[in-house]
């Protein structure tokens, strides 16, 4: 039996140490870097960087080589959380069990901290240790597409615009494939590229990522209904208050749970040809539907 908690603990310690090193390069930033550090080092699941490392391993690469790229992906994810929490967007006061960045500092500092993490991520992608320049460029392009107006940012825009408006199930899936799924899929592609995976392996991992990414969002929707805020480190019940479209609102809780499980079965089927080196990816897929935060 693969020991996922031990795997994640080892990885998260390495991720945290690498993030500290990368942040220390900006030590003259004062209050700005303090705000960046506050959000980036607040913990969390570290799902995206762990998927990046696991993808590198799955294609036969060394996860150590993917560590810096994985941390750059986490910078982008953290920037998105800082901005999502702002009063002009989701207006949340709690994230990862702590006051959100704009509450702990102020709104302007939070905006700039998010901006700085985003740009720092691409600075990092352009200078990955041991990575040929053309591959660094390919990685940066993949993440830029996933994070920008064709991916995560567009998904957030659609999420805001759809509040109070009934979407179709197809429209909701499209929204979440951008808002949540795009960066998860990109994390896997980046890890596979760093691990020197071939095009077929990379495409297979993208399919896995699309299924896992959507399942992750379905479970998030479920937890927003019935999760424990003390465990999750953030408020529950906010989707209904904001009149957001969600899978429980469309399908109900039981059918939403079944849908998430079906997506994970599809994700596992996509990587069925991979050998034992993909055990972490298989275990992470299970974690996505079993988590309580």
C-alpha positions as CSV (number, residue, x, y, z in Angstrom):
1,X,0.0,0.0,0.0
2,X,1.4,3.4,-1.0
3,X,1.9,5.7,2.0
4,X,0.5,9.0,0.7
5,X,0.7,10.9,4.0
6,X,4.4,10.2,4.3
7,X,5.0,11.1,0.6
8,X,3.1,14.4,1.0
9,X,4.9,15.2,4.2
10,X,8.3,14.6,2.6
11,X,7.4,16.6,-0.5
12,X,5.8,19.5,1.4
13,X,8.9,19.9,3.6
14,X,11.1,20.1,0.4
15,X,8.6,22.5,-1.2
16,X,8.6,24.8,1.9
17,X,12.4,24.8,2.0
18,X,12.7,25.7,-1.7
19,X,10.0,28.4,-1.4
20,X,12.0,30.0,1.5
21,X,15.1,30.0,-0.6
22,X,13.3,31.6,-3.5
23,X,11.7,34.2,-1.3
24,X,15.0,35.1,0.4
25,X,16.3,36.3,-3.0
26,X,13.8,39.2,-2.6
27,X,14.7,40.0,1.0
28,X,14.9,43.8,0.3
29,X,11.2,43.9,-0.5
30,X,10.2,44.7,3.1
31,X,6.4,44.8,3.6
32,X,5.7,43.4,0.2
33,X,7.8,40.3,0.7
34,X,6.4,39.9,4.2
35,X,2.9,39.7,2.6
36,X,4.1,37.3,-0.1
37,X,5.7,35.1,2.6
38,X,2.6,35.3,4.8
39,X,0.4,33.7,2.1
40,X,2.9,31.5,0.4
41,X,4.1,29.8,3.6
42,X,0.6,29.4,5.2
43,X,0.6,25.7,4.3
44,X,-2.4,24.2,2.5
45,X,-2.6,21.0,0.6
46,X,0.1,21.9,-1.9
47,X,-1.8,19.7,-4.4
48,X,-0.4,21.4,-7.6
49,X,3.3,21.2,-6.7
50,X,2.8,17.6,-5.5
51,X,1.2,16.7,-8.8
52,X,4.1,18.3,-10.6
53,X,6.6,16.2,-8.7
54,X,4.6,13.0,-9.1
55,X,4.3,13.6,-12.8
56,X,8.1,13.9,-13.1
57,X,8.4,10.6,-11.3
58,X,5.7,8.9,-13.4
59,X,7.6,9.5,-16.6
60,X,10.8,8.2,-15.1
61,X,12.4,11.5,-14.1
62,X,13.7,12.8,-10.8
63,X,11.3,14.8,-8.7
64,X,14.2,16.9,-7.3
65,X,14.7,18.3,-10.8
66,X,11.0,19.4,-10.8
67,X,11.1,21.0,-7.4
68,X,11.8,24.6,-8.5
69,X,9.1,24.4,-11.2
70,X,6.6,22.9,-8.7
71,X,7.2,25.9,-6.4
72,X,6.7,28.4,-9.2
73,X,3.3,26.7,-9.9
74,X,2.5,27.1,-6.2
75,X,3.3,30.8,-6.4
76,X,0.7,31.2,-9.1
77,X,-1.9,29.3,-7.1
78,X,-1.2,31.4,-4.0
79,X,-1.5,34.6,-6.0
80,X,-4.8,33.5,-7.3
81,X,-6.1,32.8,-3.7
82,X,-4.9,36.2,-2.5
83,X,-6.8,37.9,-5.3
84,X,-9.9,35.6,-5.0
85,X,-10.2,36.6,-1.4
86,X,-10.3,40.4,-2.0
87,X,-13.4,42.4,-1.2
88,X,-14.0,43.0,-4.9
89,X,-14.1,39.3,-5.6
90,X,-15.1,36.6,-3.0
91,X,-14.6,38.9,0.0
92,X,-13.3,36.2,2.3
93,X,-11.7,36.9,5.7
94,X,-10.2,33.4,6.4
95,X,-7.8,31.3,4.3
96,X,-5.9,28.2,5.5
97,X,-7.1,28.9,9.0
98,X,-5.6,32.4,9.1
99,X,-6.8,35.9,8.2
100,X,-6.6,36.5,4.5
101,X,-3.8,38.6,3.1
102,X,-5.9,41.8,2.8
103,X,-7.1,41.4,6.4
104,X,-3.6,40.7,7.8
105,X,-2.1,43.6,5.8
106,X,-4.4,45.8,3.7
107,X,-6.1,45.6,0.3
108,X,-3.4,47.4,-1.7
109,X,-0.6,45.3,-0.2
110,X,-2.6,42.1,-0.9
111,X,-3.0,43.1,-4.6
112,X,0.7,43.9,-4.9
113,X,1.7,40.7,-3.1
114,X,-0.4,38.7,-5.6
115,X,1.1,40.6,-8.5
116,X,4.6,40.0,-7.2
117,X,4.1,36.2,-6.7
118,X,2.7,35.9,-10.3
119,X,5.7,37.7,-11.8
120,X,8.1,35.9,-9.5
121,X,6.8,32.6,-10.8
122,X,7.6,33.4,-14.4
123,X,11.0,34.7,-13.3
124,X,11.5,31.3,-11.8
125,X,10.3,29.4,-14.9
126,X,12.8,31.2,-17.0
127,X,15.8,30.0,-14.9
128,X,15.0,26.5,-13.8
129,X,18.2,24.7,-12.7
130,X,19.5,22.3,-15.4
131,X,16.6,23.0,-17.7
132,X,17.5,23.8,-21.4
133,X,16.3,27.3,-22.4
134,X,13.9,26.0,-25.0
135,X,12.2,23.7,-22.4
136,X,12.0,26.6,-19.9
137,X,10.2,28.6,-22.6
138,X,7.8,25.8,-23.3
139,X,7.0,25.4,-19.6
140,X,6.5,29.1,-19.2
141,X,4.1,29.1,-22.2
142,X,2.1,26.2,-20.9
143,X,1.6,27.8,-17.5
144,X,0.8,31.3,-19.0
145,X,-2.0,29.8,-21.1
146,X,-3.3,27.9,-18.1
147,X,-3.2,30.8,-15.7
148,X,-4.4,33.7,-18.0
149,X,-7.4,34.7,-20.0
150,X,-7.6,31.3,-21.6
151,X,-7.5,29.5,-18.3
152,X,-7.7,30.3,-14.6
153,X,-8.4,34.1,-14.8
154,X,-11.1,33.6,-17.3
155,X,-12.6,30.9,-15.1
156,X,-12.7,33.3,-12.2
157,X,-14.3,36.0,-14.4
158,X,-17.0,33.5,-15.5
159,X,-17.6,32.5,-11.9
160,X,-18.2,36.1,-10.9
161,X,-20.4,36.9,-13.9
162,X,-22.6,33.8,-13.3
163,X,-23.5,34.6,-9.7
164,X,-27.3,34.8,-9.5
165,X,-27.6,33.4,-13.0
166,X,-28.4,29.7,-13.7
167,X,-25.8,28.0,-15.8
168,X,-26.3,24.7,-17.6
169,X,-24.3,21.8,-16.4
170,X,-22.1,22.0,-19.4
171,X,-21.4,25.7,-18.7
172,X,-20.5,24.9,-15.1
173,X,-18.1,22.2,-16.2
174,X,-16.4,24.7,-18.6
175,X,-16.2,27.3,-15.9
176,X,-14.5,24.9,-13.5
177,X,-12.2,23.4,-16.1
178,X,-10.8,26.9,-16.4
179,X,-10.9,28.2,-12.9
180,X,-9.6,25.1,-11.2
181,X,-8.7,22.5,-13.7
182,X,-6.4,24.4,-16.0
183,X,-3.6,25.0,-13.5
184,X,-3.9,21.4,-12.2
185,X,-3.5,20.1,-15.7
186,X,-0.6,22.4,-16.4
187,X,1.2,21.3,-13.2
188,X,1.2,17.7,-14.5
189,X,2.4,18.8,-18.0
190,X,5.2,20.8,-16.4
191,X,6.4,17.9,-14.2
192,X,6.3,15.5,-17.2
193,X,8.4,18.0,-19.3
194,X,11.0,18.4,-16.6
195,X,11.1,14.6,-16.2
196,X,11.7,14.3,-19.9
197,X,8.4,12.6,-20.7
198,X,7.4,12.0,-24.3
199,X,4.4,13.7,-26.0
200,X,2.1,10.6,-25.5
201,X,2.9,10.5,-21.7
202,X,2.3,14.3,-21.4
203,X,-1.0,14.1,-23.1
204,X,-2.1,11.1,-20.9
205,X,-1.2,13.1,-17.8
206,X,-3.1,16.1,-19.1
207,X,-6.2,13.9,-19.4
208,X,-5.7,12.6,-15.9
209,X,-5.3,16.3,-14.8
210,X,-8.5,17.3,-16.4
211,X,-10.5,14.6,-14.6
212,X,-8.8,15.2,-11.2
213,X,-9.1,18.9,-11.5
214,X,-12.9,18.7,-12.1
215,X,-13.3,16.1,-9.3
216,X,-11.4,18.5,-7.0
217,X,-13.8,21.3,-7.7
218,X,-16.9,19.0,-7.3
219,X,-15.6,18.0,-3.8
220,X,-14.9,21.7,-3.0
221,X,-18.5,22.4,-3.8
222,X,-19.6,19.6,-1.6
223,X,-17.4,20.8,1.3
224,X,-18.8,24.3,0.9
225,X,-22.2,22.8,1.8
226,X,-21.3,20.3,4.5
227,X,-17.7,20.9,5.4
228,X,-16.5,21.9,8.9
229,X,-15.0,25.4,8.8
230,X,-12.7,24.6,11.7
231,X,-11.2,21.7,9.6
232,X,-11.2,23.5,6.3
233,X,-9.7,26.7,7.6
234,X,-12.2,28.8,5.6
235,X,-15.9,29.6,5.7
236,X,-18.6,27.1,4.5
237,X,-22.0,27.9,3.0
238,X,-20.7,30.8,1.0
239,X,-21.7,29.4,-2.4
240,X,-25.4,29.5,-1.5
241,X,-25.0,33.0,0.1
242,X,-23.4,34.4,-3.1
243,X,-25.9,32.6,-5.4
244,X,-23.0,30.7,-7.0
245,X,-23.6,27.8,-9.4
246,X,-22.3,24.5,-7.9
247,X,-22.6,20.8,-8.4
248,X,-24.7,20.2,-5.2
249,X,-27.1,22.8,-6.4
250,X,-27.5,21.0,-9.8
251,X,-27.2,17.4,-8.7
252,X,-27.6,17.2,-5.0
253,X,-25.0,16.0,-2.6
254,X,-25.2,12.2,-3.3
255,X,-25.1,12.5,-7.1
256,X,-22.3,15.1,-6.8
257,X,-20.2,12.6,-4.7
258,X,-20.9,9.9,-7.3
259,X,-19.9,12.2,-10.1
260,X,-16.6,13.0,-8.4
261,X,-15.9,9.3,-7.9
262,X,-16.7,8.6,-11.6
263,X,-14.2,11.4,-12.6
264,X,-11.5,9.8,-10.4
265,X,-12.1,6.4,-12.0
266,X,-11.6,8.0,-15.4
267,X,-8.4,9.7,-14.2
268,X,-7.1,6.4,-13.0
269,X,-8.0,4.7,-16.3
270,X,-6.1,7.4,-18.2
271,X,-2.8,6.4,-16.4
272,X,-3.5,2.7,-16.4
273,X,-0.5,2.0,-18.7
274,X,1.9,3.7,-16.3
275,X,3.9,1.4,-14.0
276,X,4.5,1.6,-10.3
277,X,6.3,4.9,-10.6
278,X,2.8,6.5,-11.0
279,X,1.7,5.2,-7.6
280,X,1.7,8.7,-6.1
281,X,-0.6,9.9,-8.8
282,X,-3.0,7.1,-8.2
283,X,-3.0,7.8,-4.4
284,X,-3.5,11.5,-4.9
285,X,-6.5,10.8,-7.1
286,X,-8.0,8.9,-4.2
287,X,-7.2,11.7,-1.8
288,X,-9.0,14.3,-3.9
289,X,-12.4,12.6,-3.3
290,X,-11.8,11.5,0.3
291,X,-10.5,14.8,1.7
292,X,-12.4,16.8,4.3
293,X,-10.7,20.2,3.6
